[in-house]
Amino acid sequence: MKIVLSIFTVGLLFMIPALAEEMDDVTEAVETYFTSLNAGDVDGWIELFAEGHTTFAGGGGMLEKEDSLEEQRRVRQAGVDTGLARNLAGRHIEVRIYGMTAVATNYVVGTLTVPGGTPQPILRRRTAVLVKQGDRWQIVHRHISSLRL
């Protein structure tokens, strides 16, 4: 029994740094999500998503399935080209790892400015489900909803 417990303890010591590194990688993906959105970096933003990802958007509509990253890139780029501006940040980011799957939750705060408009305040909740594909964490689903205080 002591041998089994010793092996388990040693194994746990090797797993803790690896898990912390994975959590850091997922947190970095969440932060890159906002950095690329704010900078109008459509390619950087699209790289975070897996083909076929789904979204419950903040407007409360039906499930959106994105079969084509190229189509989503075109739509996002059109918004950037017209002058849509975002100044958003993820706050209170929490990450949980379940094998090769991660769940990241955070609040979204900041402003969204449509071309020719004034900045509109944004306060939302966001959950993203990510899957590790190769050496990258990619979003397979996200749920965005308004936060009411």
Buried (B, 14 or more C-beta within 10 A) or exposed (E): EEEEEEEEEEEEEEEEEEEEEBBEBBBEBBBBBBBBBBEBBBEBBBBBBBEEBBBBEBEEEEEEEBEEBEEBBEEBBEBBEEEBBBBBBBEEBEBEBEEEEBBBBBBBBBEBBEEEEEEEEBEBBBBBBBBBEEEEBBBBBBBBBEEEE
